[in-house]
Amino acid sequence: MNSSILQLGSPGFEEFVIRNCVIVLFGFTIICINGMFIFTFFKSPVFYQDPRYILYVHLVMNDMLMVGVTVTLYVMTFACQNVNVLFCCMLLIIASTTHKNTPLNLAGMALERYIAICKPLHHPHICTVHRTYILIGLIWGVGCIPGLVDLVIAIIINPFSIFNTVTYCASAFLYSSVYHEDKNKAVQGIYMSFVWVIIVFTYCRVLLTARKMSTDKASAKKAQSTILLHAVQLLLCMLSYATPVLDIILVLILPAHRKNIVFFNYLLTNILPRLLSPLIYGVRDQTFIKHMRKYLLRRILIVKIESGRPARSSSPAPWLMGVLGSNRQELRKAERRWRKLQLNSDLHSSQSLLSKFSLKVTATKSSVYRGKLEASASDPRKFFNIFSSLLNPPPPPPPCSLTPEDFVTFVEKILSFN
């Protein structure tokens, strides 16, 4: 094993394991929480046509990717200190891009709220789904420029053979030239100035509009609070820019605790803001929370009921065997899909399947009973019993237990009252 990697039983090994476990645990928690928001978004078609929710879920997915990559880089700095330079550059570009995407995404969300309140008649034409995806593409295009510039500078000032070597995978170690430092200062100043100008401008305009509006002041007030919330999120994101300064100041004061200072600074300025930022916005949005609770409760109820459902006590009707049995399953799936998505295409598909299924059931029942009557023609008692059952069919038995759909419907009605 490489001598630069901590050995089992060495004085710093336990501390190394604890720090990495804490970072990985926080990273895993953030990914799981953000995953719930992404799951709710993709399970609720109502969000697909709203640019505000599209930008929000892009922010959440971007933070998930950034946390995954930065946690990987943090663990690698301790566990694997000799990393291929090309692979390290790829990870650093992804980390840099996702880091720059967050403030740009917040600026886009603030502009969307500004247009919705200050230019409500133009909002449906300006903030379309197609243009929202174009904006997300522009965010990624602008966000990746600093990382690519770092790579180009490294190629210019170093021989190309450096990409075949191994290095300590950290941005401060790999990009340590004066040109990189000047570039970082310029990029941070430009990015943050641009985003703050948008945040302040949109907040002031929405504030003025809210004071002038005689109606719908509640909506304007909510938009004003939303933009102010974006400013708080931006402050949380800017904590990562303060990490080097805090490291230098605190190390000068407490030089014996340098490792602990670096660890806690990374945790407080890079990890925790990514945990709080989506939660602040997502939990505040009642529509999002309503759909999340509905789908989570549905999953829990269906799993519990399906695990405790008793086995079928009687065999299905003879005309529902074989092909008709599979047709009935398709009909039920189509009906559940329509109840879930409420789309006209699913409704028409369900009605068409129901019409075809009813005709097939009628024809199959006629064939089954015709065969029974022909088979019992020599036995008058059996013949008249079958004929009597056709004229006076027995009532269907009551259901022996509630289905998962019954519980889901009940929960959805309760949630609708809230």
C-alpha positions in Angstrom: 0.0 0.0 0.0 1.2 3.5 -0.8 2.9 5.1 2.2 1.0 8.3 1.7 -2.3 6.6 2.6 -3.1 6.3 6.2 -2.3 2.8 7.5 -4.6 0.8 9.7 -3.8 1.4 13.3 -1.9 4.6 12.7 -2.5 7.6 15.1 -4.7 9.5 12.6 -6.6 6.5 11.2 -9.6 6.6 13.5 -10.0 10.3 13.0 -9.8 9.8 9.3 -12.5 7.2 9.4 -14.8 9.3 11.6 -14.5 12.4 9.4 -15.2 10.5 6.2 -18.1 8.7 7.7 -19.7 12.0 8.8 -19.2 13.5 5.4 -20.5 10.5 3.5 -23.5 10.3 5.9 -24.4 13.9 5.3 -24.0 13.5 1.6 -26.2 10.4 1.5 -28.8 12.2 3.6 -28.9 15.1 1.2 -29.1 12.8 -1.8 -32.0 10.9 -0.2 -34.0 14.1 0.7 -33.4 15.6 -2.7 -34.4 12.3 -4.3 -37.8 12.5 -2.6 -38.4 15.9 -4.2 -37.3 14.6 -7.6 -39.6 11.5 -7.3 -42.5 13.8 -6.4 -41.8 16.0 -9.5 -41.7 13.1 -11.9 -44.7 11.4 -10.4 -46.9 14.5 -10.7 -47.6 15.7 -14.3 -49.1 18.9 -12.9 -45.5 20.2 -12.4 -44.3 19.4 -15.9 -45.8 22.6 -17.4 -44.8 25.0 -14.7 -41.4 26.7 -15.4 -41.0 27.5 -11.7 -41.0 23.8 -10.6 -38.8 22.8 -13.6 -36.2 25.2 -12.4 -36.6 24.1 -8.9 -36.1 20.4 -9.6 -33.1 21.3 -11.8 -31.6 23.1 -8.7 -32.2 20.0 -6.6 -30.7 17.6 -9.2 -27.7 19.9 -9.6 -27.1 20.0 -5.9 -27.4 16.2 -5.8 -24.7 15.9 -8.5 -22.5 18.5 -6.8 -22.7 16.8 -3.4 -22.0 13.4 -4.9 -18.8 14.6 -6.7 -17.5 16.8 -3.9 -17.9 14.1 -1.3 -16.1 11.7 -3.6 -13.3 14.2 -4.0 -13.1 14.7 -0.2 -12.9 11.0 0.5 -10.3 10.6 -2.3 -8.0 13.2 -0.7 -7.6 10.9 2.3 -8.1 7.4 0.9 -6.5 7.7 -2.5 -4.0 10.5 -2.8 -2.5 9.3 -6.1 -5.2 9.9 -8.8 -4.8 10.1 -12.5 -4.6 13.8 -13.5 -7.1 13.5 -16.4 -9.7 11.7 -14.2 -9.1 14.3 -11.5 -9.6 17.2 -14.0 -12.9 15.7 -15.1 -14.2 15.5 -11.5 -13.0 19.0 -10.8 -14.8 20.3 -13.9 -18.1 18.7 -12.9 -17.7 20.0 -9.3 -16.9 23.5 -10.6 -19.8 23.5 -13.1 -22.4 22.3 -10.6 -21.1 24.9 -8.0 -21.5 27.7 -10.5 -24.9 26.5 -11.7 -26.6 27.0 -8.3 -26.5 30.9 -8.2 -27.3 31.1 -11.9 -30.4 28.8 -11.3 -31.5 31.0 -8.4 -31.2 34.1 -10.6 -33.4 32.4 -13.2 -36.0 31.5 -10.6 -36.0 35.1 -9.4 -36.6 36.4 -12.9 -39.5 34.0 -13.4 -41.2 35.3 -10.3 -40.5 38.9 -11.4 -42.2 38.3 -14.8 -45.1 36.4 -13.1 -45.9 39.4 -10.9 -44.8 42.5 -12.8 -45.8 41.2 -16.3 -48.5 38.7 -15.7 -50.1 39.0 -19.2 -46.7 38.2 -20.8 -45.7 35.5 -18.4 -47.4 32.5 -20.3 -45.7 33.6 -23.5 -42.2 34.4 -22.1 -41.9 31.7 -19.5 -42.7 28.6 -21.6 -41.5 25.1 -20.9 -39.4 25.1 -24.1 -37.6 28.4 -23.1 -37.1 27.1 -19.6 -35.1 24.1 -20.9 -33.2 26.5 -23.1 -32.3 28.5 -20.0 -31.2 25.4 -18.2 -28.9 24.6 -21.2 -27.5 28.2 -21.0 -26.9 27.8 -17.3 -24.8 24.6 -17.9 -23.0 26.3 -20.8 -22.0 29.4 -18.7 -21.3 27.3 -15.6 -18.8 25.0 -17.3 -16.7 27.9 -18.7 -14.6 28.5 -15.5 -13.7 24.8 -15.2 -12.7 24.5 -18.8 -10.7 27.7 -18.5 -8.8 26.1 -15.6 -8.1 23.1 -17.7 -6.9 25.2 -20.7 -4.5 27.2 -18.4 -3.1 23.9 -17.0 -2.5 22.6 -20.5 -0.7 25.8 -21.5 1.6 26.1 -18.5 2.3 22.3 -18.2 3.5 19.7 -20.6 0.8 17.5 -22.1 2.4 14.4 -20.6 1.2 15.6 -17.2 -2.2 13.9 -17.9 -0.5 10.5 -17.8 0.8 11.1 -14.3 -0.9 10.9 -10.9 -1.5 13.7 -8.4 -3.2 14.8 -5.2 -6.8 15.5 -6.5 -7.6 18.9 -5.2 -8.3 22.2 -7.0 -5.9 24.2 -4.9 -3.1 21.7 -5.6 -3.7 21.0 -9.3 -4.6 24.6 -10.3 -2.1 26.5 -8.1 -0.6 29.0 -10.6 -0.9 32.7 -10.4 -3.2 32.7 -13.5 -5.6 30.3 -11.8 -5.8 32.6 -8.8 -6.5 35.7 -10.9 -9.1 33.8 -12.9 -10.8 32.6 -9.7 -11.0 36.2 -8.3 -12.4 37.5 -11.6 -14.9 34.7 -12.1 -16.2 34.9 -8.5 -16.6 38.7 -8.7 -18.4 38.6 -12.1 -20.7 35.7 -11.2 -21.7 37.0 -7.8 -22.2 40.6 -9.0 -24.4 39.4 -11.9 -26.5 37.2 -9.7 -26.9 39.8 -6.9 -27.9 42.5 -9.4 -30.7 40.3 -10.6 -31.8 39.3 -7.1 -31.9 43.0 -5.9 -33.5 44.3 -9.1 -36.3 41.7 -9.1 -37.0 42.1 -5.3 -37.3 45.9 -5.6 -39.5 45.7 -8.7 -41.8 43.1 -7.1 -41.9 45.2 -3.9 -43.0 48.3 -5.8 -45.5 46.3 -7.8 -47.0 44.8 -4.6 -47.5 48.3 -3.2 -49.3 49.5 -6.3 -51.5 46.5 -6.8 -55.1 46.9 -5.4 -55.9 43.3 -6.0 -54.1 40.0 -5.5 -51.7 41.5 -3.0 -51.3 38.1 -1.4 -49.7 36.7 -4.6 -47.4 39.6 -4.9 -46.4 39.3 -1.2 -45.7 35.7 -1.7 -43.5 36.4 -4.7 -41.6 39.0 -2.7 -41.0 36.5 0.0 -39.9 33.9 -2.6 -37.2 36.3 -4.1 -36.0 37.2 -0.6 -35.7 33.5 0.1 -33.6 33.2 -3.1 -31.3 35.8 -1.6 -31.0 33.7 1.6 -30.2 30.6 -0.5 -27.6 32.7 -2.4 -26.0 33.7 0.9 -25.8 30.0 1.8 -24.2 29.2 -1.5 -21.7 32.0 -1.1 -20.4 30.5 2.1 -18.3 28.2 0.0 -16.4 31.2 -1.3 -15.5 32.1 2.2 -13.9 28.7 3.0 -10.3 29.7 2.0 -10.5 32.9 4.0 -11.9 31.2 7.1 -9.2 28.5 6.8 -6.4 31.0 6.8 -7.8 33.1 9.6 -8.7 30.2 11.9 -5.5 28.4 11.3 -3.5 31.4 12.3 -5.5 31.6 15.5 -5.5 27.8 16.2 -2.6 26.3 14.3 -2.7 23.0 16.3 -6.3 22.3 15.1 -5.7 22.8 11.3 -7.3 19.5 10.3 -10.4 20.0 12.4 -10.8 23.6 11.1 -10.6 22.4 7.5 -13.1 19.6 8.1 -15.7 21.8 9.9 -15.3 24.6 7.4 -16.0 22.2 4.5 -19.0 20.7 6.4 -20.5 24.1 7.3 -19.9 26.0 4.0 -20.3 23.3 1.3 -22.4 20.4 2.7 -25.0 21.9 5.0 -26.1 24.7 2.6 -27.0 22.0 0.1 -29.1 20.4 2.7 -31.0 23.5 3.8 -31.4 25.2 0.4 -33.8 22.7 -1.2 -35.6 22.1 2.1 -36.3 25.8 2.7 -38.0 26.2 -0.7 -39.6 22.7 -1.0 -41.1 22.5 2.4 -42.5 26.1 2.0 -44.3 25.2 -1.2 -47.7 23.7 -0.1 -48.4 22.2 -3.6 -45.2 20.3 -3.6 -45.6 19.1 0.0 -49.2 18.0 -0.7 -48.2 15.8 -3.6 -45.2 14.4 -1.7 -47.3 13.4 1.3 -49.9 11.8 -1.1 -47.4 9.7 -2.9 -45.4 8.7 0.2 -48.6 7.7 2.0 -49.8 5.8 -1.0 -46.6 3.8 -1.2 -46.7 3.0 2.5 -50.3 2.0 2.5 -50.1 -0.2 -0.6 -47.0 -2.0 0.8 -48.6 -2.7 4.1 -52.0 -3.8 2.7 -50.5 -5.9 0.0 -48.3 -7.7 2.6 -51.3 -8.5 4.8 -54.0 -9.2 2.1 -55.5 -12.7 2.5 -55.3 -15.1 -0.4 -58.3 -15.4 -2.8 -60.8 -17.8 -1.3 -62.7 -18.7 -4.6 -61.7 -19.2 -8.2 -62.7 -16.5 -10.7 -65.7 -17.0 -13.1 -65.0 -19.4 -15.9 -65.4 -16.7 -18.6 -62.7 -14.5 -16.9 -60.0 -17.1 -17.4 -57.3 -17.0 -20.0 -57.4 -14.1 -22.4 -60.3 -12.3 -20.8 -58.4 -12.4 -17.5 -55.4 -10.6 -19.0 -57.8 -8.2 -20.7 -59.4 -7.3 -17.4 -55.9 -6.6 -15.9 -55.1 -4.3 -18.8 -58.5 -2.5 -18.3 -57.7 -2.0 -14.6 -54.2 -0.7 -15.4 -55.7 1.8 -17.8 -58.3 2.9 -15.3 -55.7 3.4 -12.6 -53.5 5.4 -15.0 -56.4 7.7 -15.9 -57.3 8.2 -12.2 -53.7 9.1 -11.5 -52.8 11.3 -14.4 -56.2 12.7 -15.4 -55.3 12.8 -19.0 -58.0 12.7 -21.8 -56.0 10.2 -23.8 -56.0 7.8 -20.9 -59.7 8.3 -20.4 -60.4 7.5 -24.1 -58.2 4.4 -23.9 -59.9 3.2 -20.8 -63.4 3.7 -22.3 -62.3 1.8 -25.5 -60.9 -1.1 -23.5 -64.1 -1.2 -21.3 -66.3 -1.4 -24.4 -64.3 -4.2 -26.0 -64.1 -6.1 -22.7 -67.8 -5.9 -22.2 -68.6 -7.3 -25.6 -66.1 -10.1 -25.1 -67.5 -11.0 -21.7 -71.1 -11.1 -23.1 -70.0 -13.3 -26.0 -68.0 -15.6 -23.7 -70.8 -15.9 -21.1 -73.3 -16.8 -23.8 -70.9 -19.5 -25.1 -70.3 -20.9 -21.6 -74.0 -21.1 -20.7 -74.9 -22.5 -24.1 -72.4 -25.3 -23.6 -73.8 -26.0 -20.1 -77.4 -26.1 -21.3 -76.5 -28.4 -24.2 -74.5 -30.7 -21.9 -77.4 -31.0 -19.4 -80.2 -31.5 -22.0 -80.6 -35.1 -20.9 -80.9 -34.1 -17.2 -84.1 -32.0 -16.7 -83.3 -31.0 -13.1 -79.8 -29.8 -13.9 -81.1 -28.1 -17.0 -83.8 -26.1 -15.1 -81.4 -25.2 -12.3 -79.0 -23.6 -14.8 -81.9 -21.9 -16.5 -83.2 -20.6 -13.2 -79.7 -19.2 -12.2 -79.7 -17.3 -15.5 -83.1 -15.7 -14.7 -82.4 -15.1 -11.0 -78.6 -14.7 -10.5 -77.4 -14.6 -6.9 -76.3 -11.3 -5.5 -72.5 -10.7 -5.4 -70.9 -11.5 -2.0 -69.6 -8.5 0.0 -65.9 -7.9 -0.2 -63.9 -9.7 2.5 -61.4 -6.9 2.9 -60.7 -3.4 1.8 -58.3 -2.9 -1.2 -55.3 -0.6 -1.3 -57.3 1.7 -3.6 -59.9 2.2 -0.9 -57.3 3.4 1.6 -55.6 5.6 -1.0 -58.9 7.2 -1.9 -59.7 7.8 1.8 -56.2 9.4 2.4 -56.5 11.6 -0.7 -59.9 12.9 0.5 -58.5 13.7 4.0 -55.5 15.5 2.4 -57.9 17.5 0.1 -59.6 18.8 3.2 -56.3 20.2 4.5 
